[in-house]
Amino acid sequence: MEGYVKSGATVMVVDDVPTNRYAMGAVLRRAGHDVVPVASAGEALSELDERLRAGALPDAALVDVGLPDMNGFDLCRLVKSRPSTAALPFVHFSAMAMDAGDRCRGLDAGADAYLTVPAEPREIQAVVQAAVRGARRRTAAEALAQRLTLLSEAIVTVQTARCLGELADAAAAGAARLTGTPAVVFVIGPDGEAHHGTSRSRLALSDAGPHQAAARLISRIADRRAGVHSTVVPAPLWPAGLFRPGAQDDAHLLLASAKESRAQVCIATPLRRTAVPAAPLRGAELYRNAAPPRGATSHHQAAHDRRQSAALPLAAHPAERLAQATALAAEPLLMYQAERDIALTLQHSFLPQPHRLPHLPGVDLVVRYVPASRQTEIGGDFYAALRTPGGVLTAVGDVVGHSLDAATVMVEIRHALRAYCVEESDPRALAERLDQMLLHYHPEVTATVCLALVDSGTGRVRIANAGHLPPVLVREEGKAEYVPVDGPLLGLGLDRPEPSELVLDRQDRLLMVTDGLIETRGIDLAASMEQLRTAAADAPDGLDGLCDTLLGCFGHDREDDIAMLALRLG
């Protein structure tokens, strides 16, 4: 029956009169309660401290008002002032008539009820039972509110994850807080690729083997139905040490999928500690232990569901909500990852690889392309090196925006530039044609580009810039400076200035990069450009040394793509 306090509650009786303690204890024992008799407030506090350390506080305290060392009101106030014992229900009693002022004083101190003794046994039992029942309800309500708060915080963190790895880590941390146990989360894509997160420090989990074994096991169990399902994997079949170092645990799995045959999310928590068995169970027994057999009768299914319900951890329902939220959050991340992979493939397909660059007479050339970190979208960064009637044309550019659209426009710009170079060499004229192409076919898109036409015979270089970082000229004597050249973005239809000109010596190097190398949110671009100039000046000789040094200084975990081209006369 709801609200009924089952027998076995522990009640501490505090009274300095032995006969009273015995009588009160006898009434409570007949009602099925355990009794802890103490003779003073000091003994009561010592008993509470000892039981607190043992994790076994009483369910209620029945306290005489007239104790010799501290009255019952002050004892109640002291116990209620301590967070560790504040929830302990207090019932005051007295053999003396208590007027309304005394009763109010007890309630003000935090007591739950009062009794005037002698009293009928049924009344004593009912008052104690009501106090315990109320405290348990308050505790349950507070615990539920706390779990819901933790769930809300976990879902917010899950929904802000930028990649599947971050998603798994966020879900694992949230599940650990909800259940109070270690947690491991797996996000398995439709292609079987698994990402895992753990509430434990990754430094303690250097071996990827257990996670890979667990992911394979989950893939066998999961049938990718939409919704949330649970099962238990016995310890012999679950990789040891995933939850706790060196421990082998039964694993409670929550399996969730937002759409049928899409991403599968698994939140795994330990069910209980078990001893390592003498011989592991056979793999074929997995389905007999972890899930009901296909085609089972309704009776067998009901029995399995009862076993599963009994095995669920305390926070099962919030954890189910978390699993569902994680599965929903995985869908757009999977779509983004697929789009990112397509964009990256497109980038690599159309950007010539360093070992496949065209032979350009009289010019040595080195290129680098580094995609953005997996947490961010692929952009439209590109480089090009082309023969033209007037010399060698090099270009580095960036389509404003990210994802597949930016990569697609990047490909169109490179193809258009390649076509225009058949008849045209002048960098300004080429920039104007690219500008008109964007206005005609992609009026909502803008791009930056820096074009350099190199005459390898004379060393003369003509440079046109369309909203891009200016090139860095690195002289033989270790000096580096930006070439003074600017101009409006492509796609705006604005007039363009005449190209800047310079003459390269044989040992000079010309560096062209996209802003993904140095641009960092919250840091002034001018300061980053100065750092780049200084690093270029200090870089070792050679084109490879220059590019690798700059990538080593700036190119780690960037939020944007990096395209880089360095040249010198051959």
ABEGO torsion letter per residue (X at the ends): XBGBBBBGBBBBBBBABAAAAAAAAAAAAAAGBBBBBBABAAAAAAAAAAAAAAGBBBABBBBBABBAABBAAAAAAAAAABAAAAABBBBBBBABBBBAAAAAAAAAAGBABBBBOBBBAAAAAAAAAAAAAAAAAAAAAAAAAAAAAAAAAAAAAAAABABAAAAAAAAAAAAAAAAGBBBBBBBBBAAGBBBBBBABBAAABABAAAAAAAAAAAAAABAGBBEBBBBBBBAAABBBGAABBGBBBBBBBBBBBABBGBBBBBBBBBABBBBBBABBBBAAAAAAAABBBBGBBAAAAAAAAAAAAAABBAAAAAAAAAAAAAAAAAAAAAAAAAAAAAAAAAAAAABBBAAABBBBBGBBBBBBBBBBBAABBBBABBBBBBBBAAEBBBBBBBBBEBEAAAAAAAAAAAAAAAAAAAABABAAAAAAAAAAAAAAABAABBBBBBBBBBBAAAGBBBBBBBGBBBBBBBBAAGBBBBBBBBEBBBGAGBBBBBBBBBBBBAABBBBBBBAAAABBBGBBAAAAAAAAAAAAAABBBEAAAAAAAAAAAAABGBABBBBBBBBBBX
